[in-house]
Amino acid sequence: MSKTRKLLALQFPARSENMGNVRQKLREVMASCSKSETMTNCIVLAVGEACMNIIQHAYGKEEQGDIILEVEKQGDNMTFRLTDFAHHKTRAEQLQSRPLDEIRPGGLGCHIINEIMDEVQLVECKNGCGNVLQMKKCLHRQTESN
């Protein structure tokens, strides 16, 4: 079994204006892992959606804090872990998309994340953080858009 390598540990203020830099750092990491531009674009989209969900829903308008993005690779398997420090504890049942036939803006982030990633779960939070969202993707498994 191959060793797990940490490829990125990035802590940043949970504000939408930081997302361009986060996406760029993630693209740089993915360039060394995936030969597929489509796969890279999908992963950047999913992680970006997850970050925006943290910004909008975990922290909301009343609270400010940081997000930690960790990226690990073991063989062809990638793990993307997002940790926030929000007071709001997210429950697994809250990670649902709205019905897709309900035509209106927004509310599709969870659907996009679940379509792209192979596994999405809230994991037990240690050291007083708010929420930890862990997403896994096998680089050899195709996304629906590939």
Protein Blocks (a to p, Z undefined) as FASTA:
>chain_A
ZZdddfbdcdddddfklmmmmmmmmmmmmmmmpccfklmmmmmmmmmmmmmmmmmmmnom
mbgcddddddddehjbccdddddfbfbdcdfklmcccdfklgceehilmmmmmmmpmbdc
ddddeehiabdcdddddfkbccfkZZ
